Amino acid sequence: MVKPKPQRIRDPLHNLIEFNSDHFEHTLWQVIQTSPFQRLRRVKQLGFSEFVFPGATHTRFAHSLGVFHTSRLLMDVIRKYVNTHQQQYREPQANHALTAALLHDVGHGMFSHAFEAIGKEFGWPMAKHEEVSQRLIREGEIADLLDKEFGRGYAGNVADIIAQGIPDNLYGSVVSSQFDADRLDYMQRDRLMTGVQSSGVDLTWLLANLEVAEVQTGADETSTGSVETLVLGPKAAQAAESYVLGLFHLYPNVYLHKTTRGAEVLFQALMRRIVYLNKNSLSEKTGLPSRHPILRFVSDPTALDNALLLDDTVFWGALPLFLDADDGEIRRLSFCLRDRHVCNCADLRARVEAKLPVVMGERREKRIARTKIICDDIVGELKKINEDTRDKPARFLIDQYVRNPYKRFQDSRTQLNQILIRLSPNKVTDMAELSPVIAHAEPFSVCRVYTFRDDTESNDVIENIMRTKIQEGEKL
């Protein structure tokens, strides 16, 4: 039998990503050749970010390869540790995790998280990428290949790692944690491809100082046992802080950029209109033929095959059909996306904070809470206006998002998910306990309203509602 030759991929971030000729990596190379994995070439990593950053055209395909490469580096740390501590390297668990790292994003739909958000709104199970990923791993082409080469049940074990989300062992933490291969790759890759100069990750130094340690499980003074997990040595404390702060900067600078999010809400408004027309037996007004992949999906969003039909190219290919649609709203939204006529953005959170009267002695947490309540009330009123004119063009496009830059132990529920620093041979500390900057980092909170450029009265409507809600808030 001829031994397969090693394969190499030239990557802009990692340089060479190599797959050697052993059975395991050769099989993963075959997995990459499957149709579901190749579909990731047609799904951009950052969706509409190229509207702002022209270089951000990298794909989920490239990212998935990078995550596999990075996971191998993390796994090498584990291998070296167990080999020097008279322990056994658990190759089956490691291989399951490495396979999961390669396949963790195989279920992403068109425009990635923008599509996932509209899917959540309508309750589409096949718009949630974790659900689609594990389905693709458990059944079909990928499952057949994995089980054939590695034994029956292998694919199911890989899918379980993705399904559980929170790691339950040292090897699983390489795939899913706050210091996992996924985040280590996308932070560096997104920074490189967008061209932003902040948010650097010193991966070389982090890996050089990465160790495995046994830490006590449980909360407070109550120990329920111990678990082995990845920890960083004391010399990497500042690099670890920079890593967390790098993500903190990527969100406002890249992921939550107002123009990118403006394009996303246009896309979501277009999808809502397609759903509305299809539900009312008016799908012909969308401009799409009855068997078009988008119509097939919205007609049955529970079918895995329908989800696999969708990618970015399917949407952009449909744009000329949308522009010729009988429905005026479909035409308007499509024109805005084609020519980058993004809506005007009203940052409600910033406006309310600027107008909210200062209360002497009020703690910042209380002021933030008051701001949130008022913003939610304003959004509620704007949504009522949208509902009252459901059969008319969308007027107010809402963008709300909250994310914590770092989850403390009580939020992540396991030490395997934490970024831990070894201060001494017997003392391991959570990153947030060591860094006051991270400990006091506030959640990212976005509350914006987008309005069309030709709607000259929309800003007055927003301002009037805002003024009323702030006055009502003062009386509480």
N, C-alpha and C positions, 0 to 999 in steps of 0.2 A: 504493500500500500504506500502510495506516494505521500510524504509528509507535506501538509499545506504550508505555503510560504507565509512569512510574517507580512502584515499589512501596515501601512503608515498613512496618516492623514496630516497634512500641513494645516495648522490652526493658527489664527492671528494672535491668540492669547497664549497658548501653551506651546507653541512651535510645533513639535512633533508629538502626535498621539499615536502610539504604537499598539498593535494587537499582535501578540506573538503567535507562534505556531502550535502551542499546546491545545489540547482538546477544548478546554474551557473558553479561552479567548477566541479561538477560531469559531466556536459556536456563536459567541456574541457577535462576531463579525457577520455571520450568516443572519443573525437577528436583525442587524442593521439593514440588510438587503430586503427585508420583508416589506410588503406594501404599506402596512400601518406605520412603520417607522419612517419610510421614505416620504410619507405624507407630511412629516414635520419639516421637510424642506420648503413647504408651501405655507408655513405658519410662522410669521415673524415673532420674535421673542418679545418685542416691546409694542406690538400692535401699531397704533397711530403715532408713535413717538417720532417717526421720520418726518412728520409735519413740522417738528421743531428742530430735530437733530438729523440732518440728511444722511449721516453715516449709520444711523440706527436701523439698518436693514438686516441685521443678523437674525438667524432663525432658531426655532426650537430644536432643530436637528443639530446645529453646531453646539448649542448649549448642552444638549444631552450627552454628546461626546465629551464635552469638557467636564461634565459632572462625573462621568465614568472615570476619566483620567484623574481627577482630583480625589475621587473615592479610593482609587488605588494607592495614592500617596498617603492618605489617612490610614488605609489598611496596612501599609508597610510599617507604620509606627506601631500598630497593634502587634504585628508579627514579630518585630524586633523586641518588643516588651516581653511577650510571652516566652520567646526563645531564651531570654536572659533571666527569666524568673522561674525556670523549671515548670512551666505550664505548657499546655497543649494549644496550639493554634487551631481554632475550630474552622477548618476549611469549608465545610458545608454551609455554616452560618455566614461566613465571609463571602462565599460565592453567591448565596441568595441576596445578600446586601449589595454586592457589586452589580448583579443583574438588575436589581431594583433601581439602583442609581442610574443605570443606562436607560431604563424604561419609565422612569417616574413621570415624565411629561408626555408620554406617547398619546394620551387622550385629549390633549388640548385642542379646542375648536378654533375657528377663524378669529383672528385678532385677540386670541388668548383671553385675558381677564375681562376685556370689554364684552365679549360674547358670554362669558361666565356670569357676569353681573345681570345681563338681561335674562339669562336662563334662570337665575335665582328668582327674579321677579315673577316669572311665569311658572316656576316649579318644574322646569325641564330637567329630568334626571340625566339625560345624555349631553347636557351642557356643562356639567360639573366634571372637570378634567380628572379628578381622582377616581370618580366612579367609572368613567370611560376607560381610564388607564388599566384599572384592575380587571375590567371586563375583557379588554383586549389581551391581557396577559393570561387570563383564565380560560379563554376560548378562542378558537380560530387559529390563524397561521402562526402567530408567535407561540401560543400554548403548545401546538402540535410539535413545533421544532424543539422547544425546551424540554418537553416531556420525552420526546424521542431520544434526545442526546444525553439527558441527565437522569432520566427515570421518571416514572409516573408520580405525580404529586409535586414535582419541582416547581412548575409554573404557579400552582396554588400557593406554595410557600412564599414565592416572590410577591405575588399579588397581596398576600396578607400583610407584608411589610408596608406596602403603600396604603392599604386600607386602614391600618391601625393609627397612622399619623404620628402618635407619640411613641418614641422608641421604648422597647422593653428589654434590650440588652445592648452590650457594648458595640456589637457589629451593626445593629440597626441604627444606632446614633449617628453613624457615618452618613446615612441616607436622610434622616429626618431629625434635626435638632436645631438649636440656635447657632451651632458651629458645625454645620454639615457641608457636604461636598456641593450641594445645590447652591447654597448661599455664597460659598467661597468662589464658585464659578461665576454666577450671574452678577455679583457685585463688581468683579474685575472686568468681565466681558461687557457689561452695560456701560461702565465707565470708559472703557477703551473705545467702544463703537459710537458713543454719543460725543466723546471728546471732552467731557467735563474734567476739570483738573483737580477737583477735590475728591474725597471718598476713596483714597488709595488704601490698598490692603497689602501689608508686608507678609505675603504668604510664605516666603522663604524663611523668614525669622520665626513666624508662628509654627511652621512645621518643625524647624530645628529645635524648638523648645516644647514641643508637644509630647506628653507622656500619658501613661495609663496609671490610674490610681484607684484604690478601693476606698469608697466613701460610704458613710453611714446613711441609710435611708430613713425616711420618717421626717416628721416636723418637730420643731422646737427641741425639747429635751427627750422626746420619745423616739427611740430607735427601733426600727422594725427589721434590722439586718444591715447588710452592706451590698454594694454593687460596684462592679468595675466600670469606670467611665474615663473618657478622655479629659485630661486636665492640662493646663499650660504652666510651665515653670515660671518662677518669679521674674526672670529676665524678660518675659514676654508680656508683662502686665500692661505696659503702655501700648504695645502693639495691639493687644486685645481691646483696649479702650478705643484705640483709633479704628479698629475693625467695626465696633458697634456704632461709633460716631459716623463712620463712613456710610453705613446704612441710613443713619439719621439724616445725612445730607442728601443722599440719593433720592429720598422720597420727595421733598419739596422741589429739588432741582430737576429731577427727571420724571419719576413715576407720577407725581401729582402736578406736573406743569399744567398751567391753566389752559394752554392751547391744545395740548394732548388730550386732556380731559374734555375739552370742548368738542373735539372731533369724536371722542367716544360717546358723548351724549347725543350727538347727531346720528351716529350709527345706531345707537339704541332706540332713538325715536323712529328711525326708519324701520327697524325690526318690529317695533310696536305697531306701526301702521300696516306692515305686511300681515302681521297676526290678525289685526282688526279686520282687514279686508278679507282675508282667508276665512276667518270665523264667520263672516257674514255672507259667504258664498260670492264674494266679489274679487276673487284672486286674479281674474283676467285683467283687472284694473291696475295690477302691479306692474304689468308689462312683461311678466315672466310666463313662459310656457308652463302648462300644467304639470309637467314632469321635471321641472327645474329642481335642483338639489335643495334650494332654500325653501321652496314650497313643500317639498316632500318632507323636510325636517319639521317645519312648523305644523304640518298636518299630523305628524306622528313623531313627537320628540322623545318617545320611549324606545325607538328602534335604533340599535347600535349601528346598523348598516347606513341609516340616514345620517347619523352623526359623522361617519367616516367620509361622507360625500362632501363635507364642508371644509373649506380652507380659505385662506385670504384670496387666492386667485379666482375662486368661484365667485366671491363677492365682487371683486373688481371687474371680472368678466361680465357680471350682470349689470354693471353700471350703465352702459349704453341702453339696455332694455328699460331700466328704471327711468332714465331721462326721456324716454319715449312713451312712458306710461300714461294711461287715461286719468289716473288720479293725480291731482295737482300737488298734494302733499308729498307723494313719492318723488315727483319731479323736483320739487323745491329742496328737499333734504339731500337728494342725490347730487344736485348741482352744487350745493354747499360743500359736500365732501370731495367732489371731483376737482373743484377749483380752489379748495382750501378757504372757503368763505366761512370761517369759524365764527360762531355767534359772539356777541358782546358778553363779557363776564362781569357779574356783580358778586364780589366776595362778601357774602352776608356776614360772616364771622368778623372780618376786619371792620366792616361798616358799623356793626352793632358795638363792637369793642370801642370804637372811636366815639360813638354817640352816647354810650351808656354813662350816666352820671357817676362820678367817683363817690364812694361811701367811705368816710373816714374810718380807719381801723379795719376795713374789710380785708380778709385774707384773699390771696390770689386764687386759691381753690374755689372760694365762694363766688368770686367774680366770674371765673370760668364757667361755673355751674349756671349762674344767672344768664350768661351769654348764650350758653347752649339751649336753655329753655326758651329764650326769646327767638333764637334762630329756628328752633323746631316749630314754634308757633307761626312764624312767618312762612316757613316751608309748607305748613299745613294749610294756610290760607291760599297760597299759590297753587297748591295741588287741587283745592276746591275749585279754583277758577279753571284749571285744566279739565276737571271732571265736568264742569258745567258746559264746556265747549268741546266735548269729546269728539263730536262729529266734524269739528273744524280743525284747521291746522294747529299743531302743537305751539304753545306760546311760551311757557316757562319750562325750561329743561333743568332739572334739579340734579346737583352733584353733591352727595354727602358721603363721607368716608372717615373712618376712625381706625387707627392702628397704633399699637404700642411698640416703640422701638426696641424694647427689651422686656421679656417676660420674667418676672421674679419667680421664685420657687412656687409660691402659692398659686400662681397662674398657670405654670407649665406642668405642675404636679409630679415631676420626676427630676432627679439630679442628672439623669442621662440627657436632659434637654437643656441643661444650664451651661454657661461658660464659667468654668471653675479655674481658679488660680491656686497653685501650690505655694504657700508662703514659707513653709518649713516641711521637713519630712512627715510630720504628723498633723499638719494643719492645712486644710483646703478650704478656700473661701469663694463664695459666689462673686462674680465680677461686679455686681451692683453694690455689694457690701464694701468693696475695695475702692470703687470709683464714685465720688460724690456727683460727678457730672452725669454718669449713667443712672445713678440712684434717683436723681431729680429730673430726669428727662421726661417731659410731658408727652402724652400721646399725640400723634399726628391727627389733626382734626380739620377736615375740610367741609365747608358749607357754602356752596356757590350756586348761583342761578345764572343760566345762559339765556339770552334773548336775541331774537333775530335783528339784524341791522336795520331793517326797514320798519321795525316796530318802535316808533318814536315815543310812544306813550308808556311803554313797559317800565321804564326806569321810574317814572312818576308813581306808577302803581306800587312798585316795590318800596319806594320811599314812604309812601302814605301808610302802607301796612306796617313798615318798620317803626315809623313814628308812633303809631297806635299801640303796637305791642310793647315798645319801650315804656310808654306812659302807663300801660297796664301793669308792667313789671314793677314800676316804682311804687305802686299802691299795695303790692304784696308785703 
